[in-house]
């Protein structure tokens, strides 16, 4: 496990985060999940990405949530199971990008919004790109390596490096917060043109 401070915010990077049993469950689940086109429009240069909701039951059945929370506590000590807000899977084809963004711009004094991002393509070759890019200067990269987990605060500017692979960049995004207490944020199951 490695920890970094980026723009004054703590980031936790856990290489090879989960056991082979977890990986087997994930690969079985992934093969049957339906994705929805959530990006872009009809313009030729529009970015398109595909997303699938990952409900709490499936998330708990695949991933060791207690382990994820223990890692999250390194940057958000009050994180607990009831802090779970949402999870989803992003599948991004080659030559696509995301604008740098924050998932939370404002937090109260004792509030947290913690992201757990897991790299989920077992066939990925990180030299093709697809890294997680962090920080105001967008100059800190964490390579996309299968089964690596990155935990960071939602108020940290982040994006992804475009990739050139013929494979799909797959990540599992999970959010934990005490900002609001619900399981909101399930994917709107409607395709965008």
PyMOL commands that set and color helices and strands:
alter all, ss='L'
color gray80, all
select helices_A, chain A and resi 20-30+56-62+65-72+81-83+126-128
alter helices_A, ss='H'
color red, helices_A
select strands_A, chain A and resi 2-6+9-14+36-37+50-53+84-92+113-119+132-134+140-142+149-153+158-160+169-177
alter strands_A, ss='S'
color yellow, strands_A
deselect
rebuild
show_as cartoon
